[in-house]
Amino acid sequence: MENNKIENNGSEHDVEKNESGNYSYNNEGIIKIVNSLKQRFGRDTKLFIVLRNLLLIVISVFIAFFIFVFILYFVPSLKELSPVHKTRITSIKELHIETGYKKQIGLITRDIQRLKRKYNAYTSGQSYIVINTTDNKFFLYRNKKLIREGFCSSGSYTMLQTESDKKWIFKTPKGKYWIQGKTTNPVWKKPDWAFVEEGLPIPPKDDFSRYEYGVLGDYALAIGDGYLIHGTIYKRFLGMPVTHGCVRLSDEDLEVIFNTLSIGSKVYIF
């Protein structure tokens, strides 16, 4: 029997020529072909799985992005396009003659009048100032009109405590106050906490070391309990809560406020 070799897909396999003159693979060659096909299909299957998973990831990301864009842009637009049903106010004669309706209208009218009187009491024709300690801004009014506004500094809300458990909380009082005194070229009489803060011994009440000149600006307005509206040498801190309780202003704003407000003028702090 004649043995020959033929090449199939780059591999050589043993073949035998049968009696009819045709070639046929022997068992060993068939096994090699089957193993080769298994390896090829195995590799193709893994590649198919990888591509399939990659395609699913891309589709998922696209769908998520589409939903995000839809919610962010299209849903608000649809809401704006949707018809809005507004309540229509009508006048019904039967309603006007009803006792309960007349009673409610009377109560509302009295509330409006009461609130108007309260508002007028707070916003009289006299000059007054409003201090916002949250935003550290002031608003100066005259004849119920805003004539000046700007930045100020209010209490820092920090606490100073001594070894003997004596403590001070540096906050600006809130509420309704009035100008009780006006001073030009004020002198600061340093309280006990000023020496504690500097780590110095506390001197007697009338000791000369308590008096400090030139730190309160050109003007000061007293609102009671030792609290002042005054100037500052720390102008860069205006608009920030950094004081020990007083309200600090710039030189220009302080001069206008000092000349506008008089003894008895109201001060609203919130």
Order of alpha helices (4+ residues) and beta strands (2+ residues): beta-beta-beta-alpha-alpha-alpha-alpha-beta-beta-beta-beta-beta-beta-beta-beta-alpha-beta-beta-beta-beta-alpha-beta
